Amino acid sequence: MKRMILICAFALYGILSFAQVDARGIALRANLDSLAARDTAYCRAIDVSVTNFSIAELLKGIAISGGLSIDICFDKRKVITCNIHDVPVKDVLYFICIEKDIDAQFFGNIVTLSDYIPGPAVPSVHMSRDSDSTSMSFDFSCCRLDSVARCFSVITGGNLLFPVALGERSISGFGRSMTPDETVRTIAAVNGLTARRENTLTWSLFEGGRDASASSGLFTNNLVHVDSSELISAHLHNANLRDVIPEVLGKLGRNFFLAGKIDHRVSIDVDSLALDPFLTVLLTGTPVTWRISEGVYVIGDMSSSGSMSSISVYPMKYRTVDRIVEIIPSELKREMEIKAFPDLNSLVISGDRRTADRILSFLGEIDRSVPLVSIDVIIVDATDNSTQKLGLGIGTGTGDVKTGGNLSPGLDFVLNAESLNRLLGSFKGFGSINLGQVSQLFYADLQLLEEAGKITLRSTPRLSTLNGHKAVLKSGEVKYYKESQVNIIGTQNPLQSESYLWKNVEASFVLDMTPYVSLDSTITLDISLSQDEFTVASEDEKYAPPGISKRSFTSIVKVRDGEMVLLGGIEKNLTDNSSRGLPYMSRVPVLRSVFGKTKKVRTDSKLNIFIRPTIIM
């Protein structure tokens, strides 16, 4: 059965093609017969035998000899080779016109011959049954409606009725795996016609709006359905947007306007969607967009009409508009215009409505209240210092030495020669060391001193900053040093001049803290501390730039709201054990106090930071 249907289809196609090619010959034959009936000269038999002879000259001789009115307007370069015996003039004219592509026009008994210009080829109709025998596919463009109807009847065995005036109308259509009913309705929809099913095998096509007797639109309720709550369910495969959009908006009773040509096919399977989300889903992946203007849904191609741009103003509720445009992903900003309007703390968004809706949704996610964090900082810099000095210095001075010194807080006493002699005299019998009498300029410097001290520096600043923003605490000291420059002016009698420039060096204490607040009110602190201190310069370096010692650390800690964290570990320990005296003698534990001096210095410094962050709002 399928083979018979295909054979019939090809036979019908061949008949239609032959009829199109022979239509010119039939018309020409009818006109020549009518002319011969009026003028018997065209029925006179003639003989023609020529080789590569000019057609214009041949027809000119025939016209003169027979007294015919023939106007020659075709290309004079055309030639003919023939041998014709006892053939009427009308048949000779028919043969020459068909064989040499010459067209004939008749004005009474006057025949005008001109070059034949063939009209455009009549496109073919491709329509066939699918393998399941229940659906069909079709593909044709700019074909006459009557030709399409004939092919449809051969393929389906049904009837496609239409007014006679629509028979010559040019229509187009394309579809795959559609039932005959869907085929008729699709052809009608894409060509501005209305389809109506009369019975099982009969359909009608006519112009105008949908017929009131039609039970549904282009799609049945199981394909496109709108419930009483105006929620849309659609189950479509390879449907044209130009059909779906009017169908849905028509069932909802919405006013709409299709701007430009919309010809995009989509497949959609959704249930119970409101109109706006349905249009967004339906148009995803297509250049078609939509907007609402004065209650009318305007739908069109974004690339062909700048009037389809949507303009939205989004006021920021919690955040500032500063740098918000930089945060929006590049994918969303493509082909969109986004400008900040600081006066109203708003963003102006212009472009495709679908992309604008995605940007507005993204802004709604990030436009939230930013927590304010108050940070209490306690800085404790503790220094423990201990110094011990012990020894006896003796020698000869440059002048008279007077006995004197300090007994408290430590022993620091200078003895002259008389006092030292009395002291040595009192040591008789005590030891085996006897220094003898000393000169008048002799002196002795006795030191026995111990120093101990604790220094604590405390600072309690309070800082406030927004979540994710840095808070900085900085304090420091500036010292100046002199820089000299000697300039020599002239060559014969050079003059020397010296200039001075005071420069500064800064030693600073810098504490950087950046809080990050989590949803569970946990605070992550990114802390960086740097501490500079000036070192003690020697007498030889009093004009040199001051030295600086540096201490720093970085840390990341996590605490809960209101909890305190202790950061320590920056310690500095200094130990100085020095001595001087007579060689070898100053190394003996007991004699080092007599023949030398010793000095012990111990300094311990520790820096501790107490931090307590608190979320205010």
Secondary structure, DSSP 8 states (H G I E B T S, - for coil): -HHHHHHHHHHHHHHHHHHHHHHHHHHHHHHHHHHHHH-GGGG-EEEEEEEEEEHHHHHHHHHHHHT-EEEE-S-TT-EEEEEEEEEEHHHHHHHHHHHTTEEEEEETTEEEEEE----------EEEE-TTSS-EEEEEEEEEHHHHHHHHHHHHS-EEE--GGGTT-EEEEEEEEE-HHHHHHHHHHHTT-EEEEEETTEEEEESSS--TT-SS-SS-TTTEEE-TT--EEEEEEEEEHHHHHHHHHHHHT--EEEES----EEEEEEEEE-HHHHHHHHTTTSSEEEEEETTEEEEEETTT-GGG-EEEEEE-SSS-STTHHHHS-HHHHTT-EEEEEGGGTEEEEEE-HHHHHHHHHHHHHH-----EEEEEEEEEEEEEEEEEEEEEEEEE-SS----EEE-SSSEEEEE-HHHHHHHHHTTTTT-S-------TTEEEEEEEEEEEEEEEEEE--EEEEETT--EEEEEEEEEEEEEEEEEEE-SSS-EEEEEEEEEEEEEEEEEEEEEEE-TTSEEEEEEEEEEEEE----GGGTTS---EEEEEEEEEEEEETT--EEEEEEEEEEEEEEEEESTTGGGSTTGGGTSEEEEEEEEEEEEEEEEEEEE--
